[in-house]
Amino acid sequence: MHRGLLCLPLLAALACGDDLVGDTGPETVGSTGESTTAGSSESTSPSAPTSQPTQDTSGGMSGSETSTGAPTTSEPTTGTTGTTTGVKADMGGGDDFLRCHDDPPDGATLAPDIPAYGGTCPALEIGYMEGQAFNVLPQQLGNNTVDRLFLVIAPEDAGPDERLPVIFLWHWLGGEAKDFYDRGDVQNAVNQKRFIAVIPEAREDLLFKWPFSAVDSDADLQAEFQFFDDMLSCVAEQFNVNKDCVASTGVSAGALFTSQLAGGRGDVLSSFMSLSGGTGGGTIKPWTAPAHKMPAMVLWGGPNDFCIVIDFEQTSKDLEMNLEAGGHFVLECIHNCNHSTPPFPVQPGETSFAPLWDFFLDHPYWLAPGESPYNEFGIPAGMPDWCAIGVGNAVPPPEPCDKNECS
């Protein structure tokens, strides 16, 4: 969708690409359930840094959604969508604000219970090393049953009573689940930050790995939502999962799908993060209003974040427009390094995507629509200077990095 020149036949070109690393309403009292939606499109590959650099200065709203499930209730606190940046504060928790590892406040609206899996869950393989077998769940696709593969990465010293948040990581077009694991330094991240990462492997029969493009069928989209449901149910069967902190993030093609998942499973997700993704345009499915208004990080690489036929600045801004119109909290981040791995600045000993994990853990399900602790306490000190609260407020570095990982 670059300058209106895209057309559906051009989608076939994406298969050769390498990929980068008004909303509906209030929560209701109930037990659990699902929602349905529609998706988005693209490609290119992040090459996550082995070290953690600081910023290099040199070099349409449409679709409909239904939700049969419902959060458990109480009276939600009130909150507003931030529109300006604040003074940076230390990472939250404790005396500052409640995070995912804290107990919810009295009267909070909580996430629905995670439903049981409809079959027999496998005994999950935890962690990953070269040659290790993936976890497998069967899925019925038309007349065929296919094996869906995924990794589960948990803290190596997780205790049976430790209540762990969960985040899903959807890889880029030219990547695989193990690439996200490696480039995100995910084992060290979950050990440090105390959460579970679920890393799905894309189906082999989908042209763009994940069903987000205008040519992907609704049946394929719903199948991917069901795969998410099944993975979450089986992880919750084996671990003490914090249902009030289940999030999703993706990179490029994975980010385009994450925006679809936010609509389709918005009754479950506490937040989502789009890294060079988005919605809208002639080749990407539109935004679908989720059942739960959730905080979002929308990140891209500036005006030259472009790969094959996708203008990621345009799709990211379309996503932001819909989030703002729907009353969601938005943290906008523009790193100005084109279509490439976000150069998150991190402290010594932190993993390369530390700000991403912190955003996820700073935003539990129980926050009121449009609410974020960042509105009151400011953006935490660990967040990049090129992030700001509210649409149109981020100030990217003045010069683009000489990087582009689209090929």
SULHUUR-V881729 format. One record per residue. N is the residue number from 1. PHI is phi in degrees with one decimal (none if undefined). NEAR is the number of other ideal C-beta (glycine too) atoms within 8 Angstrom. Layout:
N;PHI;NEAR + N;PHI;NEAR
//
This chain:
1;none;13 + 2;-89.9;10 + 3;53.0;4 + 4;69.5;6 + 5;-93.0;6 + 6;-78.7;10 + 7;-144.5;7 + 8;-57.3;8 + 9;-59.6;5 + 10;-68.7;10 + 11;-58.9;14 + 12;-61.0;7 + 13;-64.9;9 + 14;-63.6;17 + 15;-62.3;7 + 16;-92.6;4 + 17;-78.5;14 + 18;-104.0;12 + 19;-114.3;20 + 20;-62.9;16 + 21;-70.8;16 + 22;none;6 + 23;-97.6;11 + 24;-88.3;7 + 25;-83.6;4 + 26;-67.3;4 + 27;-70.3;9 + 28;-125.1;7 + 29;-74.7;6 + 30;173.7;10 + 31;-110.2;8 + 32;-155.7;9 + 33;171.3;12 + 34;-133.1;10 + 35;-137.8;16 + 36;-123.8;8 + 37;-164.3;14 + 38;-137.6;11 + 39;-113.1;16 + 40;-149.0;17 + 41;-146.6;17 + 42;156.2;20 + 43;-160.1;16 + 44;142.4;19 + 45;-129.6;16 + 46;-84.5;16 + 47;-114.1;9 + 48;-65.8;12 + 49;-67.1;9 + 50;-80.4;3 + 51;-111.9;4 + 52;-109.1;10 + 53;-78.0;8 + 54;-83.7;5 + 55;-59.7;14 + 56;-90.8;12 + 57;-91.4;7 + 58;-85.1;6 + 59;-57.4;6 + 60;none;9 + 61;-81.7;10 + 62;-157.1;5 + 63;95.5;12 + 64;-135.8;5 + 65;-147.7;15 + 66;-123.4;6 + 67;-139.4;12 + 68;-94.5;6 + 69;-89.0;14 + 70;-154.6;13 + 71;-70.4;15 + 72;-76.2;12 + 73;-123.1;9 + 74;166.3;9 + 75;-92.5;6 + 76;-71.4;11 + 77;-75.9;9 + 78;-93.6;6 + 79;-161.9;12 + 80;-128.5;7 + 81;-77.1;12 + 82;-73.5;11 + 83;-125.3;6 + 84;-135.5;8 + 85;-77.6;8 + 86;-123.4;12 + 87;-65.0;4 + 88;-71.3;8 + 89;-118.5;12 + 90;-64.1;6 + 91;-54.8;9 + 92;-73.5;13 + 93;103.1;9 + 94;60.7;4 + 95;-77.1;2 + 96;-88.3;9 + 97;-154.4;9 + 98;-76.9;10 + 99;-121.7;11 + 100;-61.8;14 + 101;-84.2;9 + 102;-96.9;8 + 103;-71.7;4 + 104;-66.2;9 + 105;-69.9;8 + 106;-58.1;4 + 107;82.1;7 + 108;-73.8;10 + 109;-84.6;12 + 110;-104.0;12 + 111;-69.3;12 + 112;-66.0;14 + 113;-63.6;8 + 114;-78.9;11 + 115;-69.6;8 + 116;-69.6;5 + 117;-67.0;10 + 118;-77.0;4 + 119;-131.1;5 + 120;-110.6;4 + 121;-69.3;11 + 122;-72.0;8 + 123;-71.1;5 + 124;-71.0;10 + 125;-80.7;9 + 126;-107.9;6 + 127;84.1;10 + 128;-155.2;8 + 129;-144.7;5 + 130;-53.9;3 + 131;91.8;3 + 132;-70.8;8 + 133;-69.1;5 + 134;-81.1;10 + 135;-73.3;12 + 136;-130.5;9 + 137;-125.7;13 + 138;-73.5;9 + 139;-138.7;12 + 140;-85.2;6 + 141;-122.2;7 + 142;64.7;5 + 143;-92.1;2 + 144;-113.5;6 + 145;-107.2;7 + 146;-118.6;9 + 147;-90.4;8 + 148;-99.8;13 + 149;-107.9;9 + 150;-161.5;13 + 151;-102.6;13 + 152;-124.2;14 + 153;-114.1;14 + 154;-125.1;12 + 155;-55.2;11 + 156;-66.4;7 + 157;-114.5;5 + 158;-61.2;8 + 159;-90.0;5 + 160;-63.1;4 + 161;-99.1;5 + 162;-77.4;9 + 163;-88.8;7 + 164;-111.5;14 + 165;-63.0;15 + 166;-132.7;15 + 167;-129.7;14 + 168;-97.8;16 + 169;-119.3;14 + 170;-103.8;15 + 171;-79.3;18 + 172;-82.9;20 + 173;-61.2;15 + 174;-89.3;10 + 175;-112.2;13 + 176;-133.6;8 + 177;-56.6;13 + 178;-66.5;8 + 179;-68.3;12 + 180;-64.5;17 + 181;-57.4;14 + 182;-70.2;8 + 183;-72.4;12 + 184;-87.3;14 + 185;48.4;11 + 186;-67.8;12 + 187;-61.5;11 + 188;-65.6;8 + 189;-63.4;14 + 190;-70.3;14 + 191;-64.4;10 + 192;-74.4;8 + 193;-95.3;10 + 194;64.8;10 + 195;-150.5;15 + 196;-107.7;15 + 197;-107.8;17 + 198;-110.8;15 + 199;-119.2;15 + 200;-72.8;15 + 201;-100.4;11 + 202;-68.1;9 + 203;-68.8;7 + 204;-78.5;4 + 205;-95.7;4 + 206;-96.4;11 + 207;-58.5;8 + 208;-111.9;16 + 209;75.3;11 + 210;-122.5;14 + 211;-84.0;14 + 212;-129.8;16 + 213;-87.2;16 + 214;-62.9;10 + 215;-91.6;6 + 216;-77.2;13 + 217;-77.4;6 + 218;-64.3;6 + 219;-63.4;7 + 220;-66.4;10 + 221;-63.0;16 + 222;-64.8;10 + 223;-64.0;11 + 224;-69.7;12 + 225;-62.4;14 + 226;-66.5;9 + 227;-60.1;12 + 228;-57.5;13 + 229;-56.8;11 + 230;-66.8;13 + 231;-61.2;13 + 232;-62.1;15 + 233;-61.9;13 + 234;-73.8;14 + 235;-65.3;14 + 236;-68.6;10 + 237;-71.2;9 + 238;-97.5;8 + 239;-120.7;10 + 240;-84.2;8 + 241;-85.8;14 + 242;-84.0;12 + 243;-67.4;12 + 244;-89.6;12 + 245;-147.3;14 + 246;-121.3;18 + 247;-127.2;15 + 248;-141.4;15 + 249;-143.1;17 + 250;-153.1;19 + 251;-120.0;18 + 252;55.8;22 + 253;-56.9;20 + 254;-65.7;18 + 255;-71.6;17 + 256;-61.2;20 + 257;-70.9;17 + 258;-56.8;16 + 259;-65.2;18 + 260;-71.2;18 + 261;-63.2;16 + 262;-60.0;14 + 263;-76.6;16 + 264;-74.7;16 + 265;-127.9;15 + 266;-66.0;16 + 267;-74.1;15 + 268;-106.6;11 + 269;-75.3;16 + 270;-89.2;14 + 271;-164.2;12 + 272;-149.1;14 + 273;-130.8;16 + 274;-109.4;17 + 275;-105.9;16 + 276;56.2;15 + 277;-135.7;20 + 278;125.4;18 + 279;-144.8;15 + 280;87.2;14 + 281;94.7;12 + 282;-67.6;9 + 283;-108.5;14 + 284;-120.1;19 + 285;-61.3;14 + 286;-76.9;12 + 287;-66.0;15 + 288;-120.3;12 + 289;-64.1;14 + 290;-79.8;19 + 291;-75.6;11 + 292;-131.4;11 + 293;-78.2;9 + 294;-121.9;14 + 295;-64.2;14 + 296;-136.7;15 + 297;-100.3;14 + 298;-114.9;14 + 299;-126.7;14 + 300;-153.1;15 + 301;-100.0;14 + 302;94.1;13 + 303;-65.0;4 + 304;-104.9;9 + 305;-79.0;14 + 306;-138.3;11 + 307;-145.4;14 + 308;56.7;10 + 309;-122.0;11 + 310;-113.0;15 + 311;-95.3;11 + 312;-74.9;17 + 313;-67.1;11 + 314;-63.8;12 + 315;-68.8;19 + 316;-66.5;16 + 317;-68.6;9 + 318;-63.1;14 + 319;-60.1;17 + 320;-59.1;12 + 321;-57.7;10 + 322;-69.1;16 + 323;-63.5;13 + 324;-63.5;12 + 325;-62.7;9 + 326;-87.2;11 + 327;82.5;9 + 328;-87.4;14 + 329;-73.7;16 + 330;-127.3;15 + 331;-104.2;16 + 332;-94.3;15 + 333;-134.7;14 + 334;-129.7;12 + 335;-88.2;16 + 336;63.9;13 + 337;-110.8;14 + 338;62.3;14 + 339;-91.4;15 + 340;-152.6;14 + 341;-59.8;12 + 342;-58.2;14 + 343;-83.9;13 + 344;-59.3;11 + 345;-77.5;9 + 346;-133.1;10 + 347;-77.4;6 + 348;-54.8;3 + 349;90.7;3 + 350;-82.2;10 + 351;-83.5;12 + 352;-65.5;12 + 353;-108.8;12 + 354;-52.6;15 + 355;-60.4;12 + 356;-64.3;13 + 357;-63.2;13 + 358;-67.0;13 + 359;-59.4;14 + 360;-57.0;17 + 361;-77.1;13 + 362;-82.0;14 + 363;-130.2;15 + 364;-69.1;12 + 365;-60.4;15 + 366;-74.5;11 + 367;-60.1;10 + 368;-69.3;9 + 369;-52.6;9 + 370;80.9;11 + 371;-90.3;12 + 372;-151.8;14 + 373;-61.9;12 + 374;-66.5;14 + 375;-60.4;13 + 376;-90.5;6 + 377;-101.9;11 + 378;85.9;10 + 379;-68.4;12 + 380;-59.0;14 + 381;-60.6;7 + 382;-77.2;10 + 383;-81.4;11 + 384;-62.5;11 + 385;-66.5;6 + 386;-91.7;13 + 387;-112.5;13 + 388;-150.7;13 + 389;-77.3;16 + 390;95.9;13 + 391;-69.7;9 + 392;84.9;5 + 393;-102.6;11 + 394;-67.1;10 + 395;-113.6;7 + 396;-70.2;9 + 397;-54.3;11 + 398;-65.1;4 + 399;-119.6;8 + 400;-70.8;9 + 401;-70.4;16 + 402;-88.4;6 + 403;-136.5;9 + 404;-163.1;7 + 405;-102.2;14 + 406;-85.8;15 + 407;-144.3;7
//
